Amino acid sequence: MDDLLREFLTETGEHLDTVDVELVRFEQDPNNETILRNIFRLVHTIKGTCGFLGLPRLEALAHAAETLMGKFRDGHPVTTDAVSLILQTLDRIKEIVAELERTAAEPEGEDQDLIGALDAMSNADPEALLARQQAESAESPAETSVSTASDEAPAAGGFVFQELERDLLPGEIPLDELERAFLEAPGPDDEEGALEEIDAPVVMEGSVLGEPDAAPAEEAVEASVAEAPVVAAAPVAEVKSADGKSAETKPAASARKAEAKDNPSNAGAEQNVAKVQTIRVNVDTLEHLMTMVSELVLTRNQLLEIARREDDSGYKVPLQRLSHVTAELQEGVMKTRMQPIGTAWQKLPRVIRDLSSELGKKIELVMQGADTELDRQVLEVIKDPLTHMIRNSADHGIEDAETRRASGKPERGTIRLNAYHEGGTITIEIADDGKGLNYDAITRKIVSQGLASEAEVERMSEAQIAKYIFHPGFSTAAQVTSVSGRGVGMDVVKTNIELIGGTVEIRSEQGKGTVFTIKIPLTLAIVAALIVSAQDQRFAIPQVSVLELVRVKNGSDHQIERINGTPVLRLRDRLLPIVPIGKVLGLDGAEANPGDEGFVVVSQVGRQRFGILVDGVFHTEEIVVKPMATKLRHIPMFSGNTILGDGAVVLIIDPNGIAKMVGQGSGDTQFGVEAAEDMEESNDNESTTLLVFRGGGETHKAVPLSLVTRLEEIDAAKIEWVGGRPLIQYRGKLMPLVPADPAIAIKSEGPQALVVFSDGERAMGLVVDEIVDIIDDVLDIELVADRPDLLGSAVLRGRATEIVNIVHYLPLAHEDWTSGAPVRNLKNARTVLLVDDSSFFREMLSPVLKAAGYRVITAAGTEQALAALNSDRRIDAMVADVDMPGRDGFALIRAVRAQARLSRLPVIALSSAVTPEAIEEARKLDICEFIAKFDRSGLVAALAETEAQLGEAA
Amino acid sequence: MMAANVNEAGRDGRAVQEYEEFVTVMLGDQMFGLPIDRVHDVFIASSLTTVPLAPREIMGLLNLRGRVVTAMCLRRRLGLPDREEGAQDMAVGLERNGESYGLLVDSVGEVMKLSTETHEPSPVHMDQAWVKLSRGVHRLDERLLIILDVDAVLAFDAESRAA
């Protein structure tokens, strides 16, 4: 493909994009002559160039479109049909251009359909026809050339010499002639050629048009005009050029000077794009430059590192200078990779326009911050997601005019696109003022697709529900339109954005609209990173994910507390999970030395916060991210590696990987980190009433109030000791007392606080120092494994509180409490399968069941439960929590019922919230009873009942 | 370059014998050969950055003139015991699918030009793990030279982790 053609293709592509945008603007504002002139000029340029290059199909199309636009200018009414027709023509032109790009030849084909339609449209109005005739004879050439002249110039990267022509403003010379003339002109042509060659997608600001340029250009015009007839043989299908060629050359020369004087501001006002000098540079060249600069940065860092160690200051100054220059160079090269986000938006007005007519909605697209720049690599990735999201907003978000009117909104819906810088990231908002997310529809879809149970969905916040629209294959559009609703897209959008380390969030208000917020890093190649150390090995943590650094030291304000070995940090009234990096990575010596001293790097991924405990923090450094070797990519903790200033290879820690570790075990990984978050939140929604007391030290302890029979304050003098064990006469019986903590000394006089637990005939008094409070709070337990007296810890009212495991105390009071009740012997004890995802409830309920004389098998989830049912045929009944995440309890029960052997297995459902739907579901599945989670006696009674039924049946 | 010459000779058809050249490396007493056209360079493996949680064979990453090279231990790859601590490792620079690897060996010996005549397939009763990684054996006068299949040595993902 010759250079000229390639040049033409790039430039025509740009022009077409601009015309697209401008046409849509023009349609809304048909009286704006500036826009029309601009469009006209661009189309004219395309036409002229096509003629010059011998592309008859393109030229004919462009000509027909131009003619129609000429009519607009003459006052022909601007109708939607007409604009659509022109847009269609532009599409055809694009097709041809695409083909041209592929094969370097204009494809065969007929455009008579479009040209016919365009001509018909042009000739439709007799008045317009008349105007046309007049124009043809006299007015038109002048007018055309005026428009070409004044408009030609601002076209960024115009055919050959726009920069120069602009100042010249030649009057009557048809554009194509002029262009050819320029081409023939020897002197400036060469210069221009050189300039043209480096004309590139890289946009640099600067002023090209100085006086010195203008003078030779003028000469060139004159020189070439003289030559014009010689080259006129080229197939130029410009009607108006026939009489404009030689005769008008002279007037042109004088006219342009006059115009240039009269109209100095006109050109500037023509287009808001101030004169921008652009050169084209091959992207590969830029990439190579970038790599080299990266290496330079590394070398500079190495030198600085050496200089830091040595005192010889002889080369410190030049090194300092080198450092500055490198920094500036780096910045400069980075800038060349930057492109305004507007380039990704260019097609959007057209998309919206087409959608509005297709969907019969009135939609306005408002774009702000189009000049916000970001790395072109990033830009490429977000281009398609953005388009998709805009389409979605138009299709799903904005209502049709009638609905809008009915709900008191302006008929025209608005989609607002806003981009701005924020720290090291760029934020893009896509907001519509439509109907907002249809939570009901999403909820139905979630349930019908089996992504979550109804009960789960019910407990979800709107934000959680909204997230499901990013689920693969998820679409709530009632019917599949050509626009969207195919359920492909939003998941791809999310994937694409996350691929480059970005995030998407949704905010939606019913009836008011939806806002998508995308945050993406500015660039991917060089990042600032915090260099930390753990067990003498250094690691880099990307600065963007570091929120703050906290120095932790035993005995200081910030010290790491351990809940059964699990480190946490109190940070502004929140418990921050701490991940000791050495331990997570299995570094030598990390186990031996748990090291609670060092620094906590507080990070945030999504909305999950956690702290990475490191031994030391060095400094921040700009690092060049190198991809991880394929053999090591499976390690989620690292996102890459880099070479530091001292030449050492250092691994880059991926906070996403760490976050996944933090969230591990709290849900399936469908949604990765967010799933973990969701789980947290769903726990959040479920508040538990807890009795908070103090016993043994200042630590607050808590126990679910539902387990407590009563609170007593007794006179300590009444405590009797039998066989070394404290007892008290309580309601006519002897009740054993158990201290809540070995550290509690049972008083001998004064009031003594007791928490009484009872079960049937037996009771136990838990001796505590003080009853603090009864609170209703979300119970988000961090489980601990090897403290038998504790279930775990939780933050209650901003305080770390230990959750007491009552099961531990019961046998201390009555040896036989949990080891099988005297009521029945274990041989014919019935076996109950207890299924609950929360170990808290399993722990709580199994002793209850054991106490009632059942053999208890526990399962933490559906799979485990099914496995247990299949392996242990003695299971007589199942108690299942139906609010489990993942495959919910109902699904489990359905699976159980599906097996012939188990179809009659008595099943008792546990639920924290009993809804009519759940009851209906339960009835269908032949569930014996619905029991609230804390209702122990209800559970025992229900189990006894199933036994009775079974007995009857037998 | 030499390898290319050999090939040319082969193509001429005039040479009766075909030759191949190998870089020899030692692990303990055993000598291995690596096709010379696959060997980019030989260097001393120093200041390795260990990668936590990495497969056993991967000893770490190192900086070789600005490139990050994945260092793989040939001993571990072949299931041989590690050397005693502190022994200096030599590394043979290899490339596969555009990535740089350093194969850690005890020492690097001379380059040998061997006739295909002395080449034999691996003995059938050789350790299967070794058979998979080798491309036969050369009978040298005083010892046997096991030719390593560079791609097989470097290609381990699932199979090595499963093993």
Interface residues (C-beta under 8 A of the other chain):
Chain A: E295 L298 Q537 L585 G586 L587 K626 A629 T630 K631 L632 I635 M637 F638 N641 I643 G647 A648 V649 V650 L651
Chain B: S47 T49 T50 V51 P52 L53 A54 P55 I58 G60 L61 L62 N63 G66 V68 T70 M72 N97 E99 F156 D157
